Amino acid sequence: MGQVTIYVEDSALEAAKRAAERAKVSLSQWFGKFATQEREAQDQRRNWETFFAEIDRLRDPNDGPDGWDELLLDRNAGLGQDTPRESF
């Protein structure tokens, strides 16, 4: 477990101490909660970034047989020709 030293204004420190007291945790645990929440938020963003990167990869027409356009063409293969539109 790592150890850090932080500097905060006295009024902010007093507010943090009161909040930790209300939460019935140590001041260190109270600050640690924010670090844990930030790590989880970063993990969540990383998951979304990975998801969208995969979507972008699939949409890239230069990406070979796994590209988005090729997937659509494969899905519609064998459907035949569209019928001509009628004029009004």
Residue frames as a rotation matrix with the C-alpha (Angstrom) as fourth column:
MET 1
0.589 0.808 0.000 0.00
0.808 -0.589 0.000 0.00
0.000 0.000 -1.000 0.00
GLY 2
-0.240 -0.683 0.690 1.37
0.671 -0.631 -0.390 3.39
0.702 0.369 0.609 -0.99
GLN 3
0.157 0.218 -0.963 1.66
0.870 -0.491 0.031 6.41
-0.467 -0.843 -0.267 1.21
VAL 4
-0.065 -0.125 0.990 1.17
0.718 -0.695 -0.041 10.01
0.693 0.708 0.135 0.10
THR 5
-0.459 -0.035 -0.888 1.50
0.680 -0.657 -0.326 13.42
-0.572 -0.753 0.326 1.65
ILE 6
-0.028 0.505 0.863 -0.96
0.846 -0.448 0.290 16.08
0.533 0.738 -0.415 0.53
TYR 7
-0.878 -0.187 -0.441 -1.29
0.388 -0.817 -0.426 19.76
-0.280 -0.545 0.790 1.26
VAL 8
-0.099 0.898 0.429 -4.74
0.782 -0.197 0.591 21.32
0.615 0.394 -0.683 1.55
GLU 9
-0.399 0.055 0.915 -6.01
-0.326 -0.941 -0.086 24.56
0.857 -0.333 0.393 2.97
ASP 10
-0.991 -0.040 0.132 -6.88
-0.137 0.247 -0.959 24.41
0.006 -0.968 -0.250 6.67
SER 11
-0.281 0.959 0.043 -10.58
-0.834 -0.222 -0.504 24.95
-0.474 -0.177 0.862 6.01
ALA 12
0.218 0.319 -0.922 -10.62
-0.799 0.601 0.019 22.09
0.560 0.733 0.386 3.49
LEU 13
-0.686 -0.533 -0.495 -8.82
-0.128 0.758 -0.640 19.83
0.716 -0.376 -0.588 5.96
GLU 14
-0.846 0.427 0.321 -11.34
-0.384 -0.069 -0.921 20.61
-0.370 -0.902 0.223 8.69
ALA 15
0.119 0.916 -0.383 -14.22
-0.978 0.042 -0.203 19.88
-0.170 0.399 0.901 6.30
ALA 16
-0.025 -0.204 -0.979 -12.59
-0.527 0.835 -0.160 16.57
0.849 0.512 -0.128 5.31
LYS 17
-0.941 -0.335 -0.035 -12.10
-0.131 0.460 -0.878 15.62
0.311 -0.822 -0.477 8.98
ARG 18
-0.474 0.844 0.252 -15.77
-0.681 -0.169 -0.713 16.34
-0.559 -0.509 0.655 9.72
ALA 19
0.286 0.578 -0.764 -16.87
-0.933 0.351 -0.084 14.32
0.220 0.737 0.640 6.68
ALA 20
-0.406 -0.518 -0.752 -14.66
-0.298 0.854 -0.428 11.39
0.864 0.050 -0.501 7.69
GLU 21
-0.951 0.095 0.295 -16.05
-0.282 0.126 -0.951 11.54
-0.127 -0.988 -0.093 11.21
ARG 22
-0.059 0.996 -0.073 -19.63
-0.900 -0.085 -0.428 11.48
-0.432 0.040 0.901 9.88
ALA 23
0.370 0.146 -0.918 -18.75
-0.733 0.652 -0.191 8.52
0.571 0.744 0.348 7.65
LYS 24
0.762 -0.120 0.636 -17.11
-0.505 0.506 0.699 6.80
-0.406 -0.854 0.326 10.65
VAL 25
0.751 -0.640 0.160 -13.86
0.623 0.607 -0.493 6.20
0.219 0.470 0.855 8.75
SER 26
0.073 -0.812 -0.578 -10.33
0.661 -0.395 0.638 7.49
-0.747 -0.429 0.508 9.18
LEU 27
0.459 0.006 -0.889 -9.25
-0.403 -0.890 -0.214 10.58
-0.792 0.456 -0.405 7.28
SER 28
-0.633 -0.760 -0.148 -6.90
-0.537 0.293 0.791 8.39
-0.558 0.580 -0.594 5.25
GLN 29
-0.623 0.483 0.615 -9.76
0.593 0.804 -0.031 6.04
-0.509 0.346 -0.788 4.30
TRP 30
0.413 0.821 -0.394 -11.98
0.349 -0.543 -0.764 8.99
-0.841 0.178 -0.511 3.44
PHE 31
0.145 -0.450 -0.881 -9.38
-0.761 -0.620 0.192 10.38
-0.633 0.643 -0.432 1.00
GLY 32
-0.810 -0.489 0.325 -8.67
-0.232 0.775 0.587 6.86
-0.539 0.400 -0.741 -0.27
LYS 33
-0.014 0.903 0.429 -12.32
0.486 0.381 -0.786 6.55
-0.874 0.198 -0.445 -1.24
PHE 34
0.629 0.233 -0.742 -11.82
-0.390 -0.731 -0.560 9.31
-0.673 0.641 -0.369 -3.82
ALA 35
-0.399 -0.838 -0.372 -8.79
-0.827 0.154 0.541 7.59
-0.397 0.523 -0.754 -5.29
THR 36
-0.713 0.204 0.671 -10.76
0.226 0.973 -0.055 4.35
-0.664 0.113 -0.739 -5.58
GLN 37
0.396 0.917 -0.049 -13.69
0.311 -0.184 -0.933 6.13
-0.864 0.354 -0.358 -7.24
GLU 38
0.349 -0.346 -0.871 -11.32
-0.772 -0.633 -0.058 7.78
-0.531 0.692 -0.488 -9.72
ARG 39
-0.752 -0.640 0.155 -9.70
-0.470 0.686 0.555 4.44
-0.462 0.345 -0.817 -10.56
GLU 40
-0.348 0.714 0.608 -13.13
0.528 0.685 -0.502 2.92
-0.775 0.146 -0.615 -11.18
ALA 41
0.616 0.555 -0.560 -14.12
-0.098 -0.651 -0.753 5.90
-0.782 0.518 -0.347 -13.36
GLN 42
-0.126 -0.747 -0.652 -10.92
-0.889 -0.208 0.409 5.50
-0.441 0.631 -0.638 -15.38
ASP 43
-0.815 -0.114 0.569 -11.62
0.021 0.974 0.225 1.77
-0.580 0.195 -0.791 -15.80
GLN 44
0.172 0.964 0.202 -15.13
0.474 0.099 -0.875 2.60
-0.863 0.246 -0.441 -17.00
ARG 45
0.541 -0.038 -0.840 -13.80
-0.577 -0.744 -0.338 5.17
-0.612 0.667 -0.424 -19.49
ARG 46
-0.567 -0.814 -0.127 -11.21
-0.694 0.389 0.606 2.65
-0.443 0.432 -0.785 -20.67
ASN 47
-0.505 0.464 0.728 -13.96
0.401 0.873 -0.278 0.08
-0.764 0.151 -0.627 -21.23
TRP 48
0.615 0.764 -0.194 -15.96
0.212 -0.398 -0.893 2.57
-0.759 0.508 -0.407 -23.32
GLU 49
0.202 -0.630 -0.750 -12.83
-0.824 -0.524 0.218 3.62
-0.530 0.573 -0.625 -25.22
THR 50
-0.780 -0.475 0.407 -12.13
-0.248 0.832 0.495 -0.04
-0.574 0.285 -0.767 -26.03
PHE 51
-0.055 0.871 0.489 -15.73
0.541 0.437 -0.718 -0.55
-0.839 0.225 -0.495 -27.12
PHE 52
0.759 0.384 -0.526 -15.74
-0.141 -0.692 -0.708 2.46
-0.636 0.612 -0.471 -29.44
ALA 53
-0.215 -0.892 -0.397 -12.29
-0.806 -0.067 0.588 1.59
-0.551 0.446 -0.705 -30.80
GLU 54
-0.690 0.031 0.723 -13.67
0.222 0.960 0.172 -1.82
-0.689 0.279 -0.669 -31.79
ILE 55
0.448 0.889 0.091 -16.68
0.471 -0.148 -0.870 -0.19
-0.760 0.433 -0.485 -33.46
ASP 56
0.516 -0.332 -0.790 -14.35
-0.634 -0.768 -0.091 2.14
-0.576 0.548 -0.607 -35.36
ARG 57
-0.607 -0.774 0.181 -12.21
-0.485 0.541 0.687 -0.81
-0.630 0.329 -0.704 -36.39
LEU 58
-0.349 0.558 0.752 -15.24
0.580 0.759 -0.294 -2.63
-0.736 0.334 -0.589 -37.74
ARG 59
0.684 0.681 -0.261 -16.40
0.266 -0.566 -0.780 0.47
-0.679 0.464 -0.569 -39.62
ASP 60
-0.049 -0.792 -0.609 -13.03
-0.543 -0.491 0.682 1.01
-0.839 0.364 -0.405 -41.30
PRO 61
0.870 0.464 -0.166 -13.55
-0.379 0.414 -0.828 0.03
-0.316 0.783 0.536 -44.97
ASN 62
0.322 -0.835 -0.447 -9.81
-0.728 0.083 -0.680 -0.57
0.605 0.544 -0.581 -45.35
ASP 63
-0.053 -0.330 0.943 -9.77
-0.952 0.301 0.052 -3.12
-0.301 -0.895 -0.330 -42.56
GLY 64
-0.892 -0.345 -0.290 -10.18
-0.431 0.844 0.320 -6.19
0.135 0.411 -0.902 -44.74
PRO 65
-0.541 0.709 -0.452 -12.84
0.143 0.607 0.782 -8.89
0.829 0.358 -0.430 -44.49
ASP 66
-0.381 0.415 -0.826 -13.83
0.924 0.204 -0.324 -7.94
0.034 -0.887 -0.461 -40.94
GLY 67
-0.999 -0.039 -0.008 -14.70
0.039 -0.999 -0.003 -4.37
-0.008 -0.003 1.000 -41.94
TRP 68
-0.469 0.875 -0.119 -18.19
-0.132 -0.203 -0.970 -2.98
-0.873 -0.440 0.211 -41.41
ASP 69
-0.049 0.452 -0.891 -19.02
-0.955 -0.282 -0.091 -2.70
-0.292 0.846 0.445 -45.13
GLU 70
-0.665 -0.261 -0.700 -18.02
-0.529 0.826 0.194 -6.29
0.528 0.499 -0.687 -45.73
LEU 71
-0.918 0.382 0.105 -20.20
0.142 0.566 -0.812 -7.44
-0.370 -0.731 -0.574 -42.84
LEU 72
-0.127 0.918 -0.377 -23.20
-0.472 -0.390 -0.791 -5.71
-0.872 0.077 0.483 -44.37
LEU 73
-0.142 0.021 -0.990 -22.46
-0.981 0.133 0.143 -7.12
0.135 0.991 0.001 -47.82
ASP 74
-0.924 -0.228 -0.306 -22.12
-0.191 0.971 -0.144 -10.63
0.330 -0.075 -0.941 -46.40
ARG 75
-0.701 0.706 0.102 -25.38
0.038 0.180 -0.983 -10.26
-0.712 -0.685 -0.153 -44.49
ASN 76
0.191 0.820 -0.540 -27.22
-0.558 -0.362 -0.747 -9.18
-0.808 0.444 0.388 -47.65
ALA 77
-0.735 -0.517 -0.439 -25.52
-0.655 0.372 0.658 -11.66
-0.177 0.771 -0.612 -49.98
GLY 78
-0.941 0.325 0.093 -27.93
0.338 0.901 0.271 -13.88
0.004 0.286 -0.958 -51.88
LEU 79
-0.330 0.872 -0.361 -30.91
0.209 -0.305 -0.929 -11.56
-0.920 -0.382 -0.082 -51.62
GLY 80
-0.061 0.283 0.957 -30.92
0.980 0.197 0.005 -10.93
-0.187 0.939 -0.289 -55.34
GLN 81
-0.817 -0.224 0.531 -31.69
0.425 -0.857 0.291 -7.74
0.390 0.464 0.795 -57.23
ASP 82
-0.609 0.650 -0.455 -34.02
0.098 -0.507 -0.856 -5.06
-0.787 -0.566 0.245 -55.96
THR 83
0.025 0.689 0.724 -37.18
0.969 0.160 -0.187 -4.62
-0.245 0.707 -0.664 -58.00
PRO 84
-0.741 -0.306 0.598 -37.33
0.510 -0.835 0.205 -1.43
0.437 0.457 0.775 -60.05
ARG 85
-0.677 0.500 -0.539 -39.23
0.248 -0.536 -0.807 1.45
-0.693 -0.680 0.239 -58.52
GLU 86
-0.039 0.754 0.656 -42.54
0.999 0.023 0.033 2.42
0.009 0.657 -0.754 -60.01
SER 87
-0.924 -0.230 0.306 -43.00
0.256 -0.965 0.049 5.95
0.284 0.124 0.951 -61.18
PHE 88
-0.531 0.750 -0.395 -45.87
0.415 -0.176 -0.893 7.98
-0.739 -0.637 -0.217 -59.80
